[in-house]
Amino acid sequence: MDDPNAPQPQSFVERRRDEPNPAAVAFVLRLARALHVHGHSAGRLEDILGITADRLGLPAHQFFSTPTSVMASFGVEVRQRTYLLRVEPAEVNLGMLAALERVSLDVARGRLSPPDGTAEIERIVAAPSPYGPSLTTIAYGAVSGAACVFLGGGAREVMVALVLGLGLGVFSLVAQQHPRIGRVFEPFASFLVSAAAIVLAHAVGPLSVLAATISGLIVLMPGLTLTTAMSELATRHLASGTARLSGAFITFLGIAFGVALGNRLGAALIGAPPNVDPTPLPMWAGLVALVVAPLSFTVILRAAPRDTPWIVAAGALGVAGGRLGAATLGVELGAFAGSFAVALAGSGYERWRRRPSAVVVVPGILQLVPGSVGFRSLLSLMDREPVVGLQTAFSMIMTAIALVAGLLMASVVVPEVRVRR
């Protein structure tokens, strides 16, 4: 006979009590996909999902994010339910990220039910961009011209970079309508931009083709991806950081190959243009570029128009801090000072405006990331100059580490606002 004192198995009703609420799980999964697609790093994504799951009462939750997937599990280990989301990352959309985080807060604090929150996420994701294709194309050209000023280009280089950036913006619109082109967008676009730079150099006159080409391709440089990867590695998100770092390296290789092919083909067809040192621009040009660049990034990153003044101020603060630090401490430590200043500004913005700090930090960091340095390193290696290439690559890595150190140090000094239990 059975022992009456032996523990009895749980009934079906008792087992169901430990299972997660399906509506809450559906909301968290939809939030995870939306935040991941539109640009959140692994650390920030897992923190937001964990806090939201806590407030919704989901038991024993765990989250794991990589650049192409998100895994979520709920329940104790013996009765755990695990979900896998296969995600294709899109371009960073700061306005959408801010709106999605606001929905997560509303659901976590009980202002919205999970089903209503899921419906709100669908509405946000389906909303059109606040900036049309024409304005976005103009922003591509403007940021290329501003980058050329930062890289020391002269009037001719800035004009050519502006034209190349506009052409890149038009080509990006074409690639959005043709997925096959989108799969090889970086090398194909690099080839077209570099070949066009050769043609424009013959038409306009002697100029620094390298400065114009790098400026025209500045939007494609994976400097932000590299910095995010280093940040994830530093915060022990090893799988995501390693994968993102590999992706940045492959993007660099694709751009370098496209530029090399465009230069060789253009020089073979119409001849190599004379390469001269650019004539420095007056100081006021740098001040104009300091305003134009963050304005352009506001459009390209689709930030909300009301955030424009804060983005411009944070970008100017980062560049000023970076240059002041470089003049006193060196180039790499200058990047540390710039990122530290931008991160402090982002923390202040988050506390004051109750919006994610990434809205101002990402555009500010974009003006400091070492994307052009890494591109120069690959070009030197392809030109059989290994010493110069390795030195430049080391400088790129040190600059990225300095940027990450500034961001992490600022997060210690002024921690980000979190939703508490």
C-alpha positions in Angstrom: 0.0 0.0 0.0 1.1 3.5 -0.6 2.5 5.5 2.3 0.0 8.2 3.3 2.8 10.4 4.6 4.7 10.4 1.3 4.6 13.7 -0.7 1.8 13.7 -3.2 2.2 14.9 -6.8 1.0 18.4 -7.6 -2.4 18.6 -9.1 -2.9 20.2 -12.5 -4.2 23.4 -10.9 -1.3 23.6 -8.6 1.2 23.2 -11.4 -0.5 25.9 -13.4 0.0 28.4 -10.6 3.7 28.5 -11.3 3.4 29.0 -15.0 3.9 32.5 -16.5 1.1 34.7 -17.6 0.8 34.2 -21.4 -0.1 37.8 -22.0 2.9 39.1 -20.0 5.2 36.7 -21.8 3.9 37.8 -25.2 4.5 41.4 -24.2 8.1 40.8 -23.1 8.9 38.8 -26.2 7.5 41.5 -28.5 9.4 44.2 -26.6 12.6 42.2 -26.8 12.3 41.9 -30.6 11.5 45.6 -31.1 14.3 46.9 -28.9 16.8 44.5 -30.4 15.9 45.3 -34.0 16.2 49.1 -33.5 19.6 49.2 -31.9 19.9 48.3 -28.2 23.1 46.6 -27.0 23.0 43.3 -25.1 23.5 44.8 -21.7 20.8 47.5 -22.0 18.4 45.0 -23.6 18.7 42.3 -21.0 18.4 44.9 -18.2 15.2 46.3 -19.5 13.7 42.9 -20.1 14.7 41.7 -16.7 13.2 44.7 -14.9 10.0 44.5 -16.9 9.7 40.8 -16.2 10.2 41.4 -12.5 7.4 44.0 -12.4 5.1 41.7 -14.3 5.7 38.8 -11.9 7.2 36.4 -14.4 9.0 33.7 -12.4 12.7 32.9 -12.7 13.3 34.7 -15.9 16.6 34.6 -17.9 17.5 36.5 -21.0 20.4 36.0 -23.5 21.0 38.4 -26.4 23.3 38.1 -29.4 23.5 40.4 -32.5 21.1 38.1 -34.4 19.0 36.4 -31.7 17.3 36.8 -28.3 16.6 33.8 -26.0 14.2 34.2 -23.1 13.2 31.6 -20.5 10.6 31.7 -17.7 10.0 29.3 -14.8 12.2 27.2 -12.6 14.6 24.9 -14.3 12.6 21.7 -14.1 9.5 23.4 -15.7 11.2 26.0 -17.7 9.8 27.4 -20.9 12.3 28.8 -23.4 11.7 31.0 -26.4 14.1 31.8 -29.3 13.7 34.9 -31.4 15.7 35.1 -34.6 16.3 38.8 -35.3 17.7 40.7 -38.2 19.2 44.0 -36.8 18.1 47.1 -38.6 19.4 50.7 -38.5 19.4 52.5 -35.1 16.1 54.3 -34.5 16.5 56.5 -31.5 12.9 57.9 -31.5 11.5 54.4 -31.6 13.7 53.2 -28.8 12.6 56.0 -26.6 8.9 55.3 -27.4 9.4 51.5 -26.7 11.1 52.1 -23.4 8.2 54.4 -22.4 5.8 51.6 -23.2 7.9 49.2 -21.1 7.7 51.6 -18.1 4.0 52.1 -18.5 3.3 48.3 -18.5 5.8 47.7 -15.6 4.1 50.4 -13.5 0.6 49.2 -14.3 -0.5 52.1 -16.5 -1.0 49.7 -19.4 -2.0 46.0 -19.4 0.4 43.6 -21.2 -2.1 43.2 -24.1 -2.5 46.9 -24.5 1.3 47.3 -24.3 1.8 44.8 -27.1 -0.7 46.7 -29.2 1.1 49.9 -28.5 4.4 48.3 -29.6 2.9 47.3 -32.9 1.6 50.8 -33.4 5.1 52.3 -32.7 6.9 49.8 -34.9 4.5 50.5 -37.8 4.7 54.3 -37.5 6.5 56.1 -40.4 9.8 57.9 -39.9 9.5 61.6 -38.9 11.9 62.4 -41.7 11.2 61.7 -45.3 13.6 60.2 -47.9 14.6 63.6 -49.3 15.6 65.0 -45.9 17.4 61.8 -45.0 19.4 62.0 -48.3 20.4 65.6 -47.6 21.5 64.5 -44.1 23.8 61.9 -45.7 25.5 64.6 -47.7 25.7 67.1 -44.9 27.3 64.6 -42.5 29.9 63.7 -45.1 30.8 67.3 -45.6 31.0 67.9 -41.9 33.2 64.8 -41.5 35.5 66.1 -44.2 36.0 69.3 -42.2 36.8 67.3 -39.1 39.3 65.2 -41.1 41.1 68.4 -42.3 39.7 68.6 -45.8 39.7 71.8 -47.8 37.0 73.5 -49.8 37.2 71.1 -52.7 37.3 68.0 -50.5 34.2 69.2 -48.6 32.3 69.8 -51.8 33.2 66.4 -53.3 32.4 64.7 -50.0 29.0 66.4 -49.9 28.2 65.1 -53.4 29.5 61.6 -52.5 27.3 61.6 -49.4 24.2 62.6 -51.4 24.9 59.8 -53.8 25.3 57.3 -51.0 21.9 58.5 -49.6 20.2 57.9 -52.9 21.8 54.5 -53.2 20.7 53.5 -49.7 17.1 54.3 -50.8 17.5 52.0 -53.8 19.0 49.3 -51.6 15.9 49.4 -49.3 13.7 48.4 -52.3 16.0 45.6 -53.4 17.0 43.1 -50.7 19.7 41.5 -52.9 21.6 44.8 -53.1 21.1 45.3 -49.3 23.0 42.1 -48.7 26.2 43.5 -50.3 25.4 47.2 -49.6 28.7 48.2 -48.0 31.2 46.9 -50.6 28.9 47.9 -53.5 28.4 51.4 -52.1 32.1 51.7 -51.3 33.0 50.8 -54.9 30.6 53.4 -56.3 31.7 56.1 -54.0 35.4 55.5 -54.5 35.0 55.4 -58.3 32.9 58.6 -58.2 35.6 60.3 -56.2 38.2 59.6 -58.9 35.8 61.0 -61.5 35.1 64.1 -59.4 38.8 64.7 -58.7 39.4 65.0 -62.5 36.4 67.3 -62.9 36.9 69.6 -59.9 40.7 69.7 -59.8 43.5 68.4 -57.6 42.3 67.3 -54.2 42.9 64.7 -51.5 40.9 61.7 -52.9 41.4 59.7 -49.7 39.9 62.4 -47.4 36.9 62.9 -49.8 36.3 59.1 -50.1 36.5 58.5 -46.3 34.2 61.4 -45.7 31.7 60.2 -48.3 31.6 56.8 -46.7 31.6 58.0 -43.0 28.0 56.8 -42.5 29.0 53.2 -43.4 32.0 53.1 -41.1 31.2 50.6 -38.3 32.8 52.6 -35.6 29.7 52.6 -33.4 29.5 48.8 -33.8 33.1 48.5 -32.8 32.6 50.6 -29.7 29.5 48.7 -28.7 31.3 45.4 -29.1 34.2 46.6 -26.9 31.6 47.8 -24.3 29.9 44.4 -24.3 33.2 42.6 -23.9 34.1 44.8 -21.1 30.8 44.1 -19.3 31.2 40.3 -19.8 28.6 40.0 -22.5 31.2 37.9 -24.3 29.0 36.1 -26.9 27.4 39.3 -28.2 30.6 41.3 -28.0 32.6 38.7 -29.9 30.0 38.4 -32.6 29.5 42.1 -33.0 33.3 42.6 -33.2 33.5 40.0 -35.9 30.7 41.8 -37.8 32.5 45.1 -37.6 35.7 43.6 -38.9 33.9 42.0 -41.9 32.2 45.4 -42.6 35.6 47.1 -42.6 36.9 44.4 -45.0 34.0 44.9 -47.3 34.4 48.7 -47.4 38.1 48.4 -48.0 37.7 45.9 -50.8 35.1 48.1 -52.5 37.3 51.2 -52.2 40.3 49.4 -53.6 38.3 48.1 -56.5 36.8 51.4 -57.3 40.2 53.2 -57.1 41.9 50.7 -59.4 39.1 50.6 -61.9 38.6 54.4 -61.9 42.4 54.9 -62.3 42.5 52.3 -65.1 39.7 53.9 -67.1 40.4 57.7 -66.7 43.8 57.8 -65.1 44.9 58.4 -61.5 44.2 61.9 -60.4 46.9 64.0 -58.8 46.7 63.7 -55.0 47.5 66.9 -53.1 47.3 68.0 -49.5 44.1 69.8 -48.7 44.1 73.5 -47.9 43.0 74.1 -44.3 39.7 75.8 -43.8 39.1 78.8 -41.4 38.0 78.2 -37.8 34.4 79.1 -38.5 34.1 76.1 -40.8 34.8 73.8 -37.9 32.1 75.5 -35.8 29.6 75.1 -38.6 30.5 71.4 -38.9 30.1 71.0 -35.2 26.4 72.0 -35.6 25.7 70.3 -38.9 27.0 66.9 -37.9 24.7 66.3 -34.9 21.8 67.8 -36.9 22.5 65.2 -39.6 22.8 62.4 -37.2 19.5 63.4 -35.7 17.8 62.7 -39.0 19.8 59.6 -39.9 19.2 58.0 -36.5 15.6 59.1 -36.6 15.6 60.8 -33.2 12.5 62.8 -32.2 12.7 66.5 -33.4 12.2 67.7 -29.9 15.5 66.1 -28.9 17.5 68.1 -31.5 18.9 70.8 -29.2 20.1 68.2 -26.7 21.8 66.2 -29.4 23.6 69.2 -30.7 24.7 70.3 -27.2 25.9 66.8 -26.4 27.8 66.5 -29.7 29.5 69.8 -29.2 30.4 68.9 -25.6 31.9 65.6 -26.8 34.0 67.1 -29.5 35.2 69.9 -27.2 36.1 67.5 -24.5 37.8 65.2 -26.9 40.0 67.9 -28.4 40.8 69.4 -25.0 41.8 65.9 -23.7 43.8 65.2 -26.9 45.7 68.4 -26.5 46.6 67.7 -22.9 46.6 63.9 -22.6 47.0 62.5 -26.1 44.7 61.2 -28.8 43.5 58.1 -27.1 42.9 59.7 -23.7 41.2 62.6 -25.5 38.6 60.0 -26.7 38.2 59.0 -23.1 37.5 62.6 -22.1 35.1 63.1 -24.9 33.1 60.0 -24.2 33.0 60.7 -20.5 31.6 64.1 -21.2 29.0 62.8 -23.6 27.9 60.0 -21.1 27.6 62.5 -18.3 25.4 64.7 -20.5 23.3 61.6 -21.4 22.8 60.8 -17.7 21.7 64.3 -17.0 19.4 64.3 -20.0 17.8 61.0 -18.8 17.2 62.3 -15.3 15.8 65.6 -16.4 13.8 64.6 -19.5 12.9 61.1 -18.4 14.0 59.6 -21.7 16.8 57.1 -22.5 20.3 58.5 -22.4 21.1 56.7 -25.7 19.1 59.5 -27.5 22.0 61.9 -26.9 24.9 59.5 -26.2 24.8 57.7 -29.5 25.0 60.8 -31.8 27.6 62.3 -29.5 29.8 59.1 -29.6 29.4 58.9 -33.4 31.6 62.0 -33.7 34.3 60.3 -31.7 34.3 56.7 -32.9 37.5 55.5 -34.7 35.8 54.2 -37.9 38.0 56.3 -40.3 41.1 55.2 -38.4 40.3 51.5 -38.9 39.6 52.1 -42.6 43.0 53.8 -43.0 44.6 50.8 -41.3 43.1 48.4 -43.8 44.1 50.5 -46.7 47.7 50.6 -45.4 47.7 46.8 -45.1 46.3 46.5 -48.7 49.0 48.8 -50.0 51.7 46.5 -48.5 52.5 48.8 -45.6 52.2 46.5 -42.7 54.0 48.6 -40.1 51.8 51.7 -40.8 48.7 49.5 -40.9 49.4 47.8 -37.6 50.2 51.0 -35.9 47.0 52.5 -37.2 45.0 49.5 -36.1 46.5 49.6 -32.6 45.5 53.3 -32.4 42.0 52.4 -33.5 41.7 49.7 -30.8 43.1 52.0 -28.1 40.7 54.7 -29.1 37.7 52.3 -28.9 38.9 51.1 -25.5 39.2 54.7 -24.3 35.7 55.5 -25.5 34.3 52.5 -23.7 36.3 53.4 -20.5 34.7 56.9 -20.6 31.2 55.5 -20.9 31.7 52.9 -18.1 33.4 55.5 -15.8 30.5 57.9 -16.3 28.0 55.1 -15.5 29.8 54.6 -12.2 29.8 58.3 -11.4 26.2 59.0 -12.4 24.3 55.6 -12.7 21.5 55.3 -15.2 17.9 55.7 -13.9 16.4 52.2 -13.5 12.9 51.0 -12.7 13.1 49.6 -9.2 11.2 46.6 -7.8 
